[in-house]
């Protein structure tokens, strides 16, 4: 019988950010194909002796799928180790369909997406009470066209948090589409390069007007997350709208609210 192919999210870069389940699967893997252009080989360090470990950065989709099928037919546990989370810009379904056609069992282990790691690196919150409660994960149209209604200019009209994947080489387009959606030139923007990668991550802060020049100076042209949000910089705001969840007067099923007497 064929083995099982696991699609494991390696997380954003730091090998220690892989999930415990993902790490445990690696410890008993027979074969691992990791996306070396984006995943550090250090993420395979838990592989047992005798496990075949191969970098896929020079492989096309058909070669990847063929490798997975061949190894599943000769091994019990095969891992496709992908950056971030397999379900987000990961070509997951394109690889799963041929495995289904060959009656090979498939499993998925989620991972930490780069958007979350970038927010953590920059110490920013993507949502704030009464500022925005919505996060849009998207990209700017490049070689891959966007579906109708999903251009950045259309999505940006909501003025919520935008996390832009795969768009660092299109910053000029980011600027023009956000301006078209009503954002201002002085709107804050954060670019995080290689979030969580030990000794490699960079955080660049700027505005729509100057972020391109700042990224150019830092030579950032790949593996970067762009965050545009009305919440940016809130750490330094003098006042914040506080969450009702922790408001002493707010009751919920774990705590009865109390009215605090004003201090004189």
Secondary structure, DSSP 4 states (H G I P E B T S, - for coil): ---EEEEEE-BSS-GGGS-HHHHHHHHT-SEEEE-TTTS-GGGGTTPPTT-EEEE-TT--HHHHHHHHHHHHTT-SEEEEEESB-TTSSS-HHHHHHHHHHTT-EEEEE----HHHHHHHHHT--S-BTTTB--EEEEE--SSSPPPTT--HHHHGGG-SEEEEES-GGGHHHHHHHHHHTT--TT-EEEEEESTT-TTT-EEEEEETTTHHHHHHHTT--SSEEEEE-TTTTGGG-S--PPPGGG-TT--BTTB---PPPPP-
